[in-house]
């Protein structure tokens, strides 16, 4: 059964953990050689993320995927968990219960990406 054509995930500097996982999923699904992972990913960086990569490449070269992924997390993900926790702690109901629950779930998922040991309590 042929695999449907899928767009490579774009990255603008938000939710780097999710983007990196999607990249690896894409590379695995389409059997992309690991030697071109960094280049393939960089072609799909936009805005400030693209500008950051240009500086990264000048300073470090293309390098290997693990180092690149770590650099992306250090640059774009270092404050995500504390920020998500602040948003969660500041959450209060502004509209309907359904709207509140939807917003609560979204924030919980954002925090759980960084700390999977958090439970609903």
N, C-alpha and C positions, 0 to 999 in steps of 0.2 A: 504494500500500500504506500503510495507516494506521500511524503511529508509536505503539507501545505507551506507555501512561501510565507515567511514571517519576517517582520521588520525587526532589526536589531534594536535593543532598548536604548533610548536617548538619555543623556545625563547632563543636567544643568547645575549640578552641585547639591541637589537635595536627595535625602535618603540613600546615601552611598552604599550601605549594607545591602539594601534590596537590589540596587542597580548591579552591584558586583555579582550577587547570586544569579540574577537574570543573565548576566554575561556568561557566566560559567555554564548555566543551563543551555543557553544558545550554542555555545562552543561545543558542548557535549552532544546536543541533539544533531548538529550539522557536521560533526566530526572535524572541527576546525583544528589544525595543528597548533599546539601550544606555543610554538615559536612566533606565531603572528597574533596571539591574543592581545597583547598590549597595543599593537598598531591598530587592530580591528576595533578595540574598545575606544581608542583615542579618536578615531574617525567619527565616533558618535557622541563626542563631548561637545557641548555648546556653551555659548556665553562665557561666563567667568571660569567655568570648568575647563573650557578649551584654552583660554589664556593661561590658566594655571599649568596645564599640561605642557604648553610651549616652554615655560620656564623650567618645569621639572625635567623635560627632555634635554634642555641645554645643560642643566646641572648634573644629571644622572645618566643620560642616554636613555635608550628605550628600556633596557633592563629586562628582568624576568617578571612574570605575572605576580608572584607572591610579594615582591618588593613594591611593585606598582599598586597592588590592591591595598597594601598597608599604608602607602603614601596617600592614597585617595581617602582612606578612613581617617588618617591623621589630619588631613586638611579639611575635609568636608563633614566628618562625622563626630569629631571630638566633643562637640557641645550638644549633640542631638538628644542623648539620654537625659542629662540634667534639664534641658529645655522641655522635653516631653513630660518629665515629672513635675516641673513647675506648672505647666498647662493643666495637668491632671489635678494637682492640688488646688488650683484656682478655679476649677470648673464649678459652675452652679447653674441651676435650671433657669433658662430665660424664656423658654417657650413651652411647648407641650411636653408631656412625659416622653412621648415617642422621639421627639427631636433631641431631648436630653440623653436618652439611652443611645441613640445613634452617635451623638458626639462623644459620649462616654466610651463606647466601644472603639471608635476610631482612635481616641487617645490611648486607651488601654493597649491596642495593637501597636501603636507607636512606641510605647514604653516596653512592651514585651519583646519587640524585635531586639532590644538591647539587653534585656534582663528577662530571660524566659522562665526564671523561677518565681516571678511575680504571679500571685494568684488573684482571683476576683475579690478576695477580702481586702 
